[in-house]
Amino acid sequence: MASSPGPSPEPEPVPATAVPPQAAAYLARHPAPLAAADALIRDGEGRLLLVDPTYKPGWDLPGGMLDDEVPHEALEREVREELGLGTDRLRVGRLLAVDALPREAYGRSLLAFVYAAHADPAPGIGELALQSAEIRAAAWVAEDEALERLPERLRRRVTAALAAERGAHTAWLHDGHPAPADGRDRRAMLPAPAMAVAAVVTDQAGRVLVVRRTRRGSWDLPGGTAHAQETPEQAAVRALAGELGLVPPELGRLLAVDSVPARLPDRAAAVHVFHVGPLSPEQAAAVLRPDGGVTAAEWLTPREAAARLPHPAGQRLRHGVEALAAGSIAHLAGGEVRTGSPVGVSAERRTEEESVCALSMPELIAQRPKLLVGAAVICTDESGRVLVVEPAYGPGGRWQLPGGGIDSDVGETPRQAAAREAREELGLPLRIGPLLGTDWTTPGPDPSHTQGLARITYLYDGGVLDAETLAAVELPPAELSSWRLVAPEGLDEVFVPRIAGRVRCCLSARGSDGGAVDLVDGRPYCELGQQAHPVEGLT
């Protein structure tokens, strides 16, 4: 500071593109607060780097006063001078706090900036080149101990900066205390996990799309981080368009939610995993020409893709595919299945938890295997031919019995469902006869096979329909496109083997006094022998 005031120095010339000379002269003479910039630096163990200045009592953060420079440039200079860490070793990150100190604190108003700064790898204390005239010592210190070492005014500022580091805001302080803010501002500054999205993109062959990004070099699912004003669904649509040029006509359902714990200085994250697809061959081929932040994209089987992806992305994919097949959702934490998740808990783990009564009733219900329940009617004409219907959706040439799912949520029974389906699909008020059989369909490796779930179908006698009744059949055009009559010997031509076997067994039961037949995958249970218990240990 000058010993006595003197005439104001002439301002240095400024480029014509900056500010007019008159304004530049005014700014050069205008009183301004002091300014300082400090760095919050952590090592791999989450400890903070503190320095012990020679010119004042108490420990401090690395950093110092600004010259005629912007704050982050001043911080880079101060850390280089104090510790010998250049920009090749230290990167100044985001602004965590701005503290406005009144002139009563240091004789001049002061703006103190606190930045997150990242050294990778973090240097050992012996690697630092301390500026002996200003820095007596440096130390990596656990967070609680670091706060204890700092002077009170600085402790308040650093406490606020640490809270901002865990959140999504920059702390605005008055002498270390939060500046007044209305309710909207306070809500915006609340600590919150980062929101991210990932997509399980499938093609018509059941393959999954994986991408490799420029920034990290590792394989991942398509996706990204949600912006503050986006829902997860909006973020997923934006990420797919930006990474792959893919604008899905409709984002699929939510498959998994993964809560990722924070590891300082990162934030916790909530990852929503959505399904997209199946893509047409044209759409699938188009995404193999990525650009921007994606350097490669490949279509792989779900098993190959899960093996290609690092943890936890591989776990999200594996359990997301399980959820897609099961019609459910996976609840994950860091890629691992949470207790009570409807999908992903292994049979071994479930059995162990149930044996020691480790689950609450809601968790038990959520984890137990689910199945689909349906009802169908077997109607014939007077010649014994079976009435079958062709769905209007999906690929053509598929035939099935009239029937559908049971609306158990509204109290519908299997027999009531059979009557309703006959009325809706055939337009006939059939009188449902005896139960002819039940067929347990085991889930197969292909998710399209009963959607990855076991299914039990109740098969009822729909009666013998005369020509007048058949002429009154009226199909719902949005659901069924046609119907026909098939002789018993022609069932293999219209049905897959398990459905053809199911119908033949029920036709046999209709003409016998043995009652309903117990079927597994279209075959009588009594004929299966040891195949009835594929799980080792069951008898």
Secondary structure, DSSP 8 states (H G I E B T S, - for coil): --SS-----------TTS--HHHHHHHHHS---EEEEEEEEB-TTS-EEEEEESSSSS-B-SEEE--SS-HHHHHHHHHHHHH---TTTEEEEEEEEEEEE-HHHHSS-EEEEEEEEEESS---GGG----TTTEEEEEEE-HHHHHHHS-HHHHHHHHHHHHHHHSSS-EEEETTEE----HHHHHHTS---EEEEEEEEEETTS-EEEEEETTT-SEE-SEEE--TT--HHHHHHHHHHHHH----SS---EEEEEEE---TTS--EEEEEEEEEEE-HHHHHHTTS--TTEEEEEEE-HHHHHHHS-TTHHHHHHHHHHHHHHTS-EEEETTEE-TT-SS---HHHHHHHHHTT-S-HHHHHHHS--EEEEEEEEEEETT--EEEEEESSSSSS--B-SEEE--GGGT--HHHHHHHHHHHHH--------EEEEEEE---SSTTSGGGSEEEEEEEEEEEE-HHHHHT----TTTEEEEEEE-GGGHHHHS-HHHHHHHHHHHHHHTSSS--EEEETTEEGGGTGGGG--STT--
